[in-house]
Amino acid sequence: MNIDTKELSQFLVKAKVNTYASDPKATILRDGTKELVFSEGRLFYRDRYLGESSFIGQELVFHQDEHLWGMNYYGYAIPSKDFSLRNLYTFLRKALKRVDVKKPFRGPEKYEERFFKYANSVDGDVSQFNGAETIFYKGVEVYRLLYHGGFISDET
């Protein structure tokens, strides 16, 4: 494939900011999966997920119709009477809009707003990585997501 990691990372930031982080209306597929898509030039991004308070999903990037990169994730929210799931995910989207080209997977290392605190830790780079993000409310963990991924190759 004729793409470097810098170009992929820049594309991932644009794709992520313009999909889930911006709270667009997801397409509901026949099997109930929610889908968000973004394209620019020869690159196409697709995020498909199931669930809300606990959820699982996959992000894929295609380069000229060939799979190039992917990330899988699983997460869950811990219910609280102090805030709604909607409040939690509104805060999460604000954190995710701060995704960085150096680590274009989820949000920044840290982000805080009022009683919410977001933390993201990742090992590796865009070619191969794994990480976890957590949200705390008044110091208590209320959300966790685990993710991993990297380049996809059919070469043997």
C-alpha positions, 0 to 999 in steps of 0.5 A: 500500500502506498500510505505512510503512518503520518498520512494514516494518523492524520486521516484517523484524527479527521475520521474520529472527530467527524464521526462518533465524537461529533455525535452524528446520526448513525446508520442502523444496519439490518442486524442492529449494528450502528455504523458511522463512516467518513471518507477523504480522497482514497481513504475510507473509515468505518466504525460499527458497534453494538450496545450502549451501556455495554458495547463492542465495536470495530473501526476499519480503514480502507485504502482504495477499497483494500483493508489497511488498518483496524481497531477493536474495542469493548467498553461499559458504563457503570450506572449512577444516580448522579448523572445520566448515560447521556451526560457521560457520553457527552463528556466522552465525546468532548474528550474524543474530539481531542484525539492527537495525531501522535496517538490517533486511537481514542482521546488524549492522555487526560481531560477533565471537566467539572466532576468528570475525569478522562484518562487514556493509556496506550502502548505501541503506535499506529502500526500495532497498539493496545490501550484502555480509557477510563472515566471517573466521576468524583473520583469513582470509575464510571466507564472503561473501554479496552482497545487494540489494533494495527495494520492489517495484511494479507501477506504470508 
